[in-house]
Amino acid sequence: MTQAKPTPAISDLAAGLSLDDLDGAGESKGRDIFQRISNFDLADQARAAGLYPFFKPIEVNEGTEAVVDGKRVLMLGSNNYLGLTRHPEVMRAAQEALAKHGPSMTGSRLLNGTTPLHEELEERIAGFLGVESAIVFSTGYLANLGAISALVDRGCWAIIDKGVHASIYDGVAMAAGQSRRFRHDDMAHLEEVLRRIPDQAPRIVITDGVHSMTGGVAPLPELMEVCRRQETRLLVDDAHAIGTLGETGRGTASHFGLEPPDLTIGTFSKSLASVGGFMAGPRDVTEYVKHFGRPMIFTAALPPASAAAALAALKLIDEEPWRVPRVQAIGERMRRDLQALGFDLSDSQTPIIPIQVGSEVQAAAFWKDLLDHGIYTNASITPAVPRGQALLRTSYIATHTDEQLDHALEIFAEIGHRHGII
């Protein structure tokens, strides 16, 4: 199909953009640390053109629908995969904990921030995943920072999939040990990298179970086999896999019928209707990280209301077992129908379905046109994805109705043709 001509506003913006601004900084030539960022005006340019896709205030979020700019929209940009954020039981649990404990413990878990709710949540996570122990952090981001920086000490090595989440990269940067990357999901390259590590050096491989931008699933059986052969521990960040993979939402290992990896990182801010994160695995490891993970001991504890909400959501996954297969079926249906329309969906295998666009400006324009037609999605540009590989990240909820999905497909077809994406 002939590519649609961009609107004048998009052409004008594209002509005036310096995509170097996407990096946010140049080189300082003096003592003023602010000097290097003085040329960053890309966000203001995009705002002026009406194509700024970030920090959009959501006035009301009801799950499958939201209110943005005073208009009701269909929400296809949320990680609320199981539709539990507004569940009455989750709301009730959070309200009761708020009334009992207040909005904050005003201290770290180490000192005065631990409540019975935190300990019950840790026990429930360990039981849910079938491991010995778990510890709860204030965010999923901090869980990766805390676990990796505590474990990868001097003389140790972290070997990470090149496509992992930013929190893993930052955890490795914070660690005193050394690191190497292997090509995304490339097991031959992983084995090659591991062979180059000094024989007696402690090491751990780190990957996402579900890759947050593409919706692809890590080849966990092959990963585990390589790690077994190379006598290497494995950490899997299952932030986007809990609730979306496996017959009962237990994540990537469950999806493949495997025992849990050595360590699992997870978050409550996706399927579990709250905020916070965890690390789960052997008790001796969780005890060590609990006492040496700086983001654990120097960060205020997860608010009890958030812990209670996550605890209620964990219970609901088993009490309402229809939610996991429903969101999986929605993902299968939307992948099939969007591909039939001609969209490139990368290697999605989950309810995270990216629509590949390419140009950052075109992605922003596509996002804006969809929003104007009542469809909320997420525009992903560098550094979240490689430059020139911008995409719209769509994600789906177990409580989306077939009628809502039909409507979304109609709009995707119309706007996709208009922008020359299909």
Phi, psi and omega per residue, in radians:
M1 nan 2.452 3.100
T2 -1.136 2.350 -3.097
Q3 -1.220 2.329 3.140
A4 -1.158 2.527 3.085
K5 -1.280 2.381 3.115
P6 -1.200 2.675 3.108
T7 -1.172 2.762 3.134
P8 -0.963 -0.659 -3.114
A9 -1.091 -0.722 3.134
I10 -1.185 -0.735 3.123
S11 -1.074 -0.773 -3.136
D12 -1.082 -0.749 -3.134
L13 -1.139 -0.785 -3.123
A14 -1.068 -0.687 -3.130
A15 -1.158 -0.561 -3.062
G16 -1.623 -0.180 -3.063
L17 -1.320 2.463 2.881
S18 -1.896 1.818 -3.050
L19 -1.174 -0.211 2.990
D20 -1.058 -0.433 3.124
D21 -1.124 -0.333 3.133
L22 -1.103 -0.434 3.100
D23 -1.374 -0.314 2.983
G24 1.439 -0.013 -3.068
A25 -2.804 2.598 2.992
G26 -1.964 -2.725 -3.131
E27 -1.756 2.273 3.100
S28 -1.280 2.400 3.124
K29 -1.974 0.116 3.121
G30 -2.619 -2.887 -3.084
R31 -1.379 -0.319 -3.063
D32 -1.312 1.931 -3.100
I33 -1.150 -0.374 3.107
F34 -1.343 -0.267 -3.038
Q35 -1.050 -0.695 -3.044
R36 -1.197 -0.294 -3.133
I37 -1.826 0.080 -3.055
S38 -1.187 -0.344 -3.127
N39 -1.575 0.042 -3.100
F40 -1.443 1.764 3.101
D41 -2.294 0.237 -3.114
L42 -1.041 -0.728 -3.120
A43 -1.093 -0.719 3.118
D44 -1.164 -0.643 3.074
Q45 -1.073 -0.791 -3.125
A46 -1.138 -0.707 3.089
R47 -1.056 -0.756 -3.114
A48 -1.096 -0.569 3.130
A49 -1.535 -0.007 -3.109
G50 1.270 0.403 -3.061
L51 -2.119 0.507 3.137
Y52 -1.616 1.971 -2.980
P53 -1.667 0.198 -2.991
F54 -2.058 2.807 3.095
F55 0.931 0.682 -3.126
K56 -1.382 2.077 3.130
P57 -1.132 2.252 3.050
I58 -1.823 1.947 -3.001
E59 -1.286 -0.677 3.091
V60 -2.451 2.342 3.089
N61 -2.200 1.899 -3.079
E62 -1.798 0.155 -3.109
G63 1.888 -1.700 -3.122
T64 -1.351 -0.279 3.084
E65 -2.291 2.713 3.135
A66 -2.547 2.970 3.054
V67 -2.042 2.119 -3.137
V68 -2.289 2.273 -3.102
D69 0.939 0.612 3.098
G70 1.346 0.101 -3.083
K71 -2.102 2.406 3.098
R72 -1.295 2.296 -3.127
V73 -2.266 2.765 3.036
L74 -1.475 2.159 -3.049
M75 -1.503 1.856 3.025
L76 -2.078 0.550 -3.114
G77 -2.376 0.495 -3.084
S78 -2.005 2.633 3.031
N79 -1.661 0.297 3.119
N80 -1.379 1.048 -2.897
Y81 -1.004 -0.632 -3.081
L82 -1.692 0.004 3.091
G83 1.206 0.608 -3.031
L84 -1.752 -0.111 -3.008
T85 -1.125 -0.471 3.129
R86 -1.935 0.263 -3.138
H87 -1.139 2.360 -3.106
P88 -0.964 -0.652 -3.131
E89 -1.197 -0.654 3.092
V90 -1.168 -0.782 -3.139
M91 -1.098 -0.748 -3.123
R92 -1.111 -0.773 -3.127
A93 -1.078 -0.737 3.139
A94 -1.154 -0.719 -3.137
Q95 -1.128 -0.724 3.134
E96 -1.146 -0.722 3.121
A97 -1.174 -0.643 3.096
L98 -1.103 -0.756 -3.134
A99 -1.147 -0.605 -3.080
K100 -1.441 -0.736 -2.982
H101 -1.911 -0.221 -3.046
G102 1.449 -3.140 -3.034
P103 -1.375 -0.253 -3.076
S104 -2.734 2.656 3.017
M105 -1.574 -0.127 3.090
T106 0.904 0.676 3.094
G107 -3.068 2.972 -3.106
S108 -1.390 2.863 3.059
R109 -1.019 -0.626 -3.077
L110 -1.052 -0.668 -2.978
L111 -1.816 -1.269 -3.037
N112 -2.281 0.290 -3.010
G113 -1.824 0.132 -3.124
T114 -1.708 2.283 3.058
T115 -2.112 2.908 3.033
P116 -0.987 -0.502 3.097
L117 -1.096 -0.731 3.117
H118 -1.074 -0.776 -3.115
E119 -1.202 -0.669 3.079
E120 -1.120 -0.692 3.116
L121 -1.111 -0.727 3.121
E122 -1.113 -0.717 3.100
E123 -1.132 -0.704 -3.129
R124 -1.154 -0.713 3.113
I125 -1.093 -0.821 -3.138
A126 -1.028 -0.777 3.112
G127 -1.146 -0.682 -3.140
F128 -1.059 -0.693 -3.091
L129 -1.643 -0.147 3.127
G130 1.283 0.683 3.113
V131 -2.180 3.037 -3.049
E132 -1.232 -0.690 -2.875
S133 -2.725 2.788 3.055
A134 -2.595 2.690 3.013
I135 -2.274 2.536 -3.049
V136 -1.827 2.290 3.058
F137 -1.873 2.965 -3.100
S138 -1.283 -0.460 3.028
T139 -2.545 2.839 3.034
G140 -1.138 -0.626 3.088
Y141 -1.008 -0.805 3.138
L142 -1.194 -0.481 3.092
A143 -1.078 -0.773 3.090
N144 -1.173 -0.759 3.113
L145 -1.046 -0.786 -3.088
G146 -1.180 -0.820 -3.092
A147 -1.159 -0.864 -3.038
I148 -1.191 -0.780 -3.096
S149 -1.171 -0.538 3.113
A150 -1.303 -0.642 -3.026
L151 -1.485 -0.652 -3.032
V152 -1.605 1.306 -3.097
D153 -1.496 -3.111 3.130
R154 -0.946 2.346 -3.113
G155 1.520 -0.153 3.133
C156 -1.725 2.842 -3.097
W157 -2.263 2.417 2.959
A158 -1.945 2.233 3.119
I159 -2.024 1.994 -2.963
I160 -2.067 2.503 2.974
D161 -1.049 2.354 -3.068
K162 -1.053 -0.418 -3.055
G163 -1.704 0.283 -3.048
V164 -1.273 2.926 -3.128
H165 -1.113 2.677 -3.120
A166 -0.997 -0.568 -3.111
S167 -1.138 -0.523 3.084
I168 -1.254 -0.786 3.069
Y169 -0.995 -0.745 -3.101
D170 -1.249 -0.582 3.048
G171 -1.110 -0.710 3.096
V172 -1.148 -0.722 3.126
A173 -1.097 -0.574 -3.126
M174 -1.359 -0.393 -3.071
A175 -1.289 2.677 3.126
A176 -1.433 -0.255 -3.113
G177 -1.416 -2.941 -3.116
Q178 -1.896 2.888 -3.083
S179 -2.511 2.731 2.995
R180 -2.454 2.710 3.082
R181 -1.947 2.653 2.976
F182 -2.149 2.669 -3.087
R183 -1.027 2.501 -2.995
H184 -0.912 2.082 3.081
D185 1.013 0.403 -3.101
D186 -1.766 1.742 -3.036
M187 -1.247 -0.568 3.099
A188 -1.134 -0.717 3.126
H189 -1.206 -0.667 3.076
L190 -1.002 -0.824 -3.115
E191 -1.112 -0.660 3.102
E192 -1.099 -0.761 3.128
V193 -1.112 -0.752 -3.127
L194 -1.100 -0.618 3.139
R195 -1.156 -0.394 -3.124
R196 -1.472 -0.212 3.122
I197 -1.305 2.439 3.101
P198 -0.890 2.420 -2.973
D199 -0.899 -0.800 -3.034
Q200 -1.644 0.135 -3.099
A201 -1.371 2.233 3.037
P202 -1.055 2.442 -3.092
R203 -2.591 2.734 3.098
I204 -2.517 2.353 3.047
V205 -1.614 2.410 -3.082
I206 -2.249 2.278 3.119
T207 -2.556 2.822 2.917
D208 -1.437 2.473 3.004
G209 -1.245 -0.881 2.994
V210 -2.029 2.215 -3.125
H211 -1.355 2.178 -2.866
S212 -1.182 -0.459 -3.136
M213 -1.578 -0.702 -3.038
T214 -1.660 -0.340 -3.061
G215 1.316 0.148 3.093
G216 -1.326 2.765 -3.107
V217 -1.929 2.307 3.130
A218 -1.118 2.535 3.109
P219 -1.344 1.285 -2.972
L220 -1.072 -0.697 3.110
P221 -1.010 -0.769 3.131
E222 -1.185 -0.699 3.088
L223 -1.020 -0.827 -3.130
M224 -1.097 -0.647 -3.128
E225 -1.190 -0.752 3.093
V226 -1.072 -0.787 -3.135
C227 -1.115 -0.638 3.106
R228 -1.123 -0.810 -3.118
R229 -1.113 -0.621 -3.069
Q230 -1.667 0.168 3.115
E231 0.881 0.928 -3.042
T232 -2.209 2.392 3.085
R233 -1.294 2.776 -3.096
L234 -2.293 2.229 3.026
L235 -1.975 2.244 3.127
V236 -2.057 2.151 3.037
D237 -1.510 1.867 -3.074
D238 -1.784 0.530 -3.097
A239 -0.912 -0.774 -3.086
H240 -1.724 0.034 -3.139
A241 -1.711 -0.532 3.096
I242 -1.110 2.158 -3.131
G243 1.616 -0.310 -3.101
T244 -2.017 -0.366 -3.118
L245 -2.076 2.605 -3.106
G246 1.518 2.672 -3.097
E247 -1.037 -0.564 -3.119
T248 -2.040 0.329 3.055
G249 1.324 0.376 -3.107
R250 -1.406 -0.095 3.018
G251 1.895 -2.856 -2.940
T252 -1.121 -0.793 3.142
A253 -1.062 -0.750 3.105
S254 -1.070 -0.701 3.127
H255 -0.980 -0.680 -3.111
F256 -1.657 0.039 -3.109
G257 1.226 0.577 -3.084
L258 -1.909 2.810 2.954
E259 -1.207 2.748 -3.136
P260 -1.044 2.634 3.034
P261 -1.174 3.089 -3.124
D262 -0.992 -0.764 3.127
L263 -2.434 2.501 3.061
T264 -2.164 2.274 2.976
I265 -1.796 2.471 3.103
G266 -2.565 3.070 -3.124
T267 -2.421 2.729 3.059
F268 -1.691 -0.059 -2.982
S269 -1.558 0.115 3.072
K270 -1.967 -1.752 -3.091
S271 -1.178 -0.342 -2.965
L272 -1.759 0.309 2.784
A273 1.087 0.448 -3.073
S274 -2.582 -2.560 3.008
V275 -2.499 2.720 -3.079
G276 2.149 3.034 -3.137
G277 -2.632 3.082 -3.116
F278 -2.657 2.806 2.897
M279 -2.155 2.359 -3.092
A280 -2.283 2.446 3.133
G281 2.940 -2.629 -3.133
P282 -1.119 2.544 -3.066
R283 -1.095 -0.651 -3.114
D284 -1.139 -0.556 3.113
V285 -1.286 -0.763 3.127
T286 -1.126 -0.631 3.089
E287 -1.107 -0.723 3.139
Y288 -1.117 -0.855 -3.115
V289 -1.136 -0.604 3.115
K290 -1.040 -0.562 -3.074
H291 -1.765 -0.249 -3.106
F292 -2.169 -0.075 3.084
G293 -1.414 1.850 -3.033
R294 -1.008 -0.694 3.087
P295 -1.144 -0.279 3.034
M296 -1.417 -0.830 -2.961
I297 -1.564 -0.192 -3.128
F298 -2.094 0.349 3.109
T299 -2.196 2.475 3.089
A300 -1.026 2.532 -3.077
A301 -1.132 2.705 2.997
L302 -0.970 2.255 3.119
P303 -0.981 2.424 -3.109
P304 -0.970 -0.610 3.120
A305 -1.094 -0.643 3.098
S306 -1.204 -0.706 3.086
A307 -1.077 -0.731 -3.126
A308 -1.158 -0.677 3.117
A309 -1.106 -0.781 3.126
A310 -1.119 -0.682 3.124
L311 -1.101 -0.755 3.113
A312 -1.118 -0.710 3.141
A313 -1.122 -0.708 3.093
L314 -1.026 -0.735 3.125
K315 -1.138 -0.682 -3.075
L316 -1.195 -0.480 3.097
I317 -1.002 -0.668 3.130
D318 -1.510 -0.587 -3.105
E319 -1.312 -0.427 3.115
E320 -2.198 1.248 -2.974
P321 -1.182 -0.135 3.123
W322 -1.219 -0.369 -3.008
R323 -1.158 -0.761 -3.099
V324 -1.119 -0.932 3.115
P325 -1.116 -0.500 3.114
R326 -1.148 -0.821 -3.128
V327 -1.188 -0.556 3.074
Q328 -1.159 -0.723 3.131
A329 -1.154 -0.668 3.096
I330 -1.104 -0.754 3.098
G331 -1.031 -0.777 3.125
E332 -1.078 -0.775 -3.112
R333 -1.113 -0.790 -3.080
M334 -1.242 -0.610 3.053
R335 -1.091 -0.794 -3.130
R336 -1.071 -0.828 -3.034
D337 -1.313 -0.625 3.093
L338 -1.215 -0.654 3.063
Q339 -1.140 -0.672 3.115
A340 -1.089 -0.538 3.085
L341 -1.290 -0.322 3.114
G342 1.939 0.104 3.128
F343 -1.331 2.555 3.025
D344 -1.579 2.039 -3.040
L345 -1.898 0.332 3.132
S346 0.970 -2.408 -3.076
D347 -1.940 0.582 -3.092
S348 -1.004 2.382 3.046
Q349 -2.318 0.246 -2.971
T350 -2.416 -3.106 3.051
P351 -1.227 -0.019 2.963
I352 -1.563 2.010 -3.059
I353 -2.224 1.857 3.109
P354 -1.441 2.538 2.989
I355 -1.926 1.928 -3.080
Q356 -1.244 2.317 -3.132
V357 -2.092 -0.930 -3.140
G358 1.958 -1.402 -3.112
S359 -1.251 2.346 3.101
E360 -1.077 -0.734 -3.123
V361 -1.165 -0.746 3.126
Q362 -1.143 -0.641 3.090
A363 -1.084 -0.752 3.115
A364 -1.114 -0.687 3.130
A365 -1.176 -0.709 3.099
F366 -1.093 -0.799 3.097
W367 -0.990 -0.824 -3.086
K368 -1.128 -0.729 -3.131
D369 -1.148 -0.705 3.076
L370 -1.078 -0.785 3.136
L371 -1.074 -0.721 3.110
D372 -1.077 -0.441 3.111
H373 -1.737 0.274 2.981
G374 1.521 0.339 3.132
I375 -2.101 2.063 -3.136
Y376 -1.670 2.104 3.075
T377 -2.266 -3.104 3.115
N378 -2.070 2.156 3.039
A379 -1.456 2.251 3.141
S380 -2.079 2.048 3.128
I381 -2.197 3.084 3.102
T382 -0.999 2.439 0.176
P383 -1.602 0.083 3.127
A384 -1.161 -0.525 3.066
V385 -2.343 2.807 3.114
P386 -1.042 2.587 -3.138
R387 -1.031 2.405 -3.112
G388 1.458 0.018 3.119
Q389 -2.124 0.663 -3.138
A390 -1.074 2.634 -3.114
L391 -2.591 2.883 2.911
L392 -1.785 2.153 3.128
R393 -1.641 2.016 3.042
T394 -1.874 2.599 3.133
S395 -2.553 2.649 -2.907
Y396 -2.195 2.748 -2.963
I397 -2.154 2.498 -3.105
A398 -1.023 -0.416 -3.090
T399 -1.665 0.062 2.979
H400 -1.077 2.385 3.108
T401 -1.553 2.796 3.090
D402 -1.070 -0.618 3.127
E403 -1.133 -0.703 3.088
Q404 -1.100 -0.731 -3.136
L405 -1.177 -0.702 3.071
D406 -1.021 -0.791 3.140
H407 -1.088 -0.754 -3.141
A408 -1.066 -0.738 -3.134
L409 -1.110 -0.666 3.095
E410 -1.076 -0.767 -3.131
I411 -1.202 -0.736 3.101
F412 -1.013 -0.750 -3.135
A413 -1.096 -0.805 -3.109
E414 -1.112 -0.871 -3.054
I415 -1.309 -0.587 3.099
G416 -1.075 -0.743 3.083
H417 -1.151 -0.726 -3.085
R418 -1.043 -0.638 -3.079
H419 -1.678 0.098 3.102
G420 1.225 0.374 -3.139
I421 -1.483 -0.514 2.991
I422 -2.209 nan nan
